[in-house]
Structures are given as structure tokens and as C-alpha cells.
């Protein structure tokens, strides 16, 4: 089995990083103006790496992926990101992105600059949880919180499995703010949470009742499932007479983005995005699930191993 190792490097690795970056960028379609990476030299790469270093991924000891870390304010820019064409398909890019979380400790988020002429590259970054924040043609600036974990859910079974796995990390008082379009899979994920928490009753969409309480069957926290779409404000939760204390339950708020954050300083923000690549006749309709922990409750926890 092939082994992928990602390590932090500095100017001493300039030649290896340059070789990876130039091979990766040379394989892309010609751009006007050309990518700056193609004009790098060992000396210029060493200067870039001298600022904050970079990451080098090796497959069975051979350098195959690289990026340069470039801190700007509270964000960490990922420059010269590339994977050798013959090494693609081994998860190298994903391993590099995972390693950024540790390498950029103390920063709020990670940012990349993609080219709009390369829509496949833009879609790749979107699948990794990056969202467009600015566009200055032909450049597209994309950003994601550093601790965001991204999972692929190819079908409903995988979505429920992710929910069951996530339930093992939850405790009384936890808040999950769940967002995504109609039919994205919010209730399906919540069904998995309910199964993992071993609660009573079928978890269905709370649309017509605003909120449902599912008591635990094993002495654990209840699951409170809320539809915030019809709430005038999150303070209305106090008026719903839920017959349970939110401090003793796990609360899942659908359509809660921009509304439920005031409930507590710590929460999990989960965003479900439907694939833009699946056609109407496809048998599967894959989803991307982005989990972002916010607040001190989650500082010691990692969600990378879920699923």
C-alpha cells in the first residue's frame, strides 16, 4: 500500500517544491496571463518559503504535492498549490489541506486564489469547503474557516452514517446549526444523529410543528429538532414549551444560519451542499457536508475521522 507523508518544509526544500509546482502547473491549460508559478526559480521559491514555510507531500518517498504558506492578517493564503499529474487520485490534495489546519495554528481561515478559466479547479476548492469571497477577473478568491471538515455523502445511507458517527462526539447542551437548500439532506443527517443518540420516535421534518423533542432511550440527552424557518427569532424557542431543558439536550436547528448563533457561544455549523455535477438521470445525488466547530466547546475535538 502506498504511503503518503506530508511534512512542513522551509527554504531547504525549494528545489523539491519547485519541481512539483512547475510540473503541476505546466499540465494545466495555457492561461493569459500565465500563472506566476511557471516563472519561479529555486531562488525565488526559497524566498517564498523563507517567510512562513510550506508543505511537501511525498508518496512512497517521492515529492508529489506542495504548497507555500503565506500569512496575511488573520488568514493563511495557500500559494503555489500543486500535485503532480501522475500522483493524482491518491488523496494528496486532501492530505495537504488537512495538514494546513495544524501548520496554520492561530489563524482564523485559509484562502486560495483560483483562476476563473479553470472551472474544474474552482469546483475542487468548493468541494473542500472554500467559498468565493471576491472576484477580480480572472482571479477568484476563495476562503474557508481553518477547522472546517468536509465530507462526501454519496447517498442517504452515507448521510445517516455520518450523523450516527457525529452523535458520538455530542454532549448535553450542544447546538447544531444546520443549513442547506430544500432536499439537501438536513433531516436525513438528523435521522442519523437520532440513531446515534438512541432517541425515541421517528425523526422527520419539523416543518409543521416548528420543533419536536425526542427523549433518550438510554439515559442520554434528548434530541430537540427545530425548524427555524418559521420562527420570528430564536428567542421564540423559549416560548415553545418544549418540556425539556436545552442545556440538557442536543439541539439541531434547521434553517438556523444567521439566527440560532445567539443561543450559545459554542456550536457546530453544518452546511450541506448538493453536487452541481450530478445530472437529472444520475442514480446518485451526492452531497458535500461541511462541519465547522465554533467556540471553546470544540477546541480539543477533531472531526476529521467521522463518516
Secondary structure in CASP SS format (residue, H / E / C, confidence):
PFRMAT SS
TARGET T0000
AUTHOR 0000-0000-0000
METHOD secondary structure of the structure
MODEL  1
X C 1.00
X C 1.00
X C 1.00
X E 1.00
X E 1.00
X E 1.00
X E 1.00
X E 1.00
X E 1.00
X C 1.00
X H 1.00
X H 1.00
X H 1.00
X H 1.00
X H 1.00
X H 1.00
X H 1.00
X H 1.00
X H 1.00
X H 1.00
X H 1.00
X H 1.00
X H 1.00
X H 1.00
X H 1.00
X H 1.00
X C 1.00
X C 1.00
X C 1.00
X C 1.00
X C 1.00
X C 1.00
X C 1.00
X C 1.00
X C 1.00
X H 1.00
X H 1.00
X H 1.00
X H 1.00
X C 1.00
X C 1.00
X H 1.00
X H 1.00
X H 1.00
X H 1.00
X H 1.00
X H 1.00
X H 1.00
X H 1.00
X H 1.00
X H 1.00
X H 1.00
X C 1.00
X E 1.00
X E 1.00
X E 1.00
X E 1.00
X E 1.00
X E 1.00
X C 1.00
X C 1.00
X E 1.00
X E 1.00
X E 1.00
X E 1.00
X E 1.00
X E 1.00
X E 1.00
X E 1.00
X E 1.00
X E 1.00
X E 1.00
X C 1.00
X C 1.00
X E 1.00
X E 1.00
X E 1.00
X E 1.00
X E 1.00
X E 1.00
X E 1.00
X E 1.00
X E 1.00
X C 1.00
X H 1.00
X H 1.00
X H 1.00
X C 1.00
X C 1.00
X C 1.00
X C 1.00
X H 1.00
X H 1.00
X H 1.00
X H 1.00
X H 1.00
X H 1.00
X H 1.00
X H 1.00
X H 1.00
X H 1.00
X H 1.00
X H 1.00
X C 1.00
X C 1.00
X C 1.00
X C 1.00
X C 1.00
X E 1.00
X E 1.00
X E 1.00
X E 1.00
X E 1.00
X E 1.00
X E 1.00
X C 1.00
X C 1.00
X C 1.00
X H 1.00
X H 1.00
X H 1.00
X H 1.00
X H 1.00
X H 1.00
X H 1.00
X H 1.00
X H 1.00
X C 1.00
X C 1.00
X C 1.00
X E 1.00
X E 1.00
X E 1.00
X E 1.00
X E 1.00
X E 1.00
X C 1.00
X C 1.00
X E 1.00
X E 1.00
X E 1.00
X E 1.00
X E 1.00
X E 1.00
X E 1.00
X C 1.00
X C 1.00
X C 1.00
X E 1.00
X E 1.00
X E 1.00
X E 1.00
X E 1.00
X C 1.00
X C 1.00
X H 1.00
X H 1.00
X H 1.00
X H 1.00
X H 1.00
X H 1.00
X H 1.00
X H 1.00
X H 1.00
X H 1.00
X H 1.00
X H 1.00
X C 1.00
X C 1.00
X C 1.00
X C 1.00
X C 1.00
X C 1.00
X C 1.00
X E 1.00
X E 1.00
X E 1.00
X E 1.00
X E 1.00
X E 1.00
X C 1.00
X C 1.00
X C 1.00
X C 1.00
X C 1.00
X H 1.00
X H 1.00
X H 1.00
X H 1.00
X H 1.00
X H 1.00
X H 1.00
X H 1.00
X H 1.00
X H 1.00
X H 1.00
X H 1.00
X C 1.00
X E 1.00
X C 1.00
X C 1.00
X C 1.00
X C 1.00
X C 1.00
X C 1.00
X C 1.00
X C 1.00
X C 1.00
X C 1.00
X C 1.00
X E 1.00
X E 1.00
X E 1.00
X E 1.00
X C 1.00
X E 1.00
X C 1.00
X C 1.00
X C 1.00
X C 1.00
X C 1.00
X E 1.00
X E 1.00
X E 1.00
X E 1.00
X E 1.00
X E 1.00
X H 1.00
X H 1.00
X H 1.00
X C 1.00
X C 1.00
X C 1.00
X H 1.00
X H 1.00
X H 1.00
X H 1.00
X H 1.00
X H 1.00
X C 1.00
X C 1.00
X C 1.00
X C 1.00
X C 1.00
X C 1.00
X H 1.00
X H 1.00
X H 1.00
X E 1.00
X E 1.00
X E 1.00
X E 1.00
X E 1.00
X E 1.00
X C 1.00
X C 1.00
X C 1.00
X C 1.00
X C 1.00
X H 1.00
X H 1.00
X H 1.00
X H 1.00
X C 1.00
X C 1.00
X C 1.00
X E 1.00
X E 1.00
X E 1.00
X E 1.00
X E 1.00
X E 1.00
X E 1.00
X E 1.00
X C 1.00
X C 1.00
X C 1.00
X C 1.00
X C 1.00
X C 1.00
X C 1.00
X C 1.00
X C 1.00
X C 1.00
X C 1.00
X C 1.00
X E 1.00
X E 1.00
X E 1.00
X E 1.00
X E 1.00
X E 1.00
X E 1.00
X E 1.00
X C 1.00
X H 1.00
X H 1.00
X H 1.00
X C 1.00
X C 1.00
X C 1.00
X C 1.00
X C 1.00
X C 1.00
X C 1.00
X C 1.00
X C 1.00
END
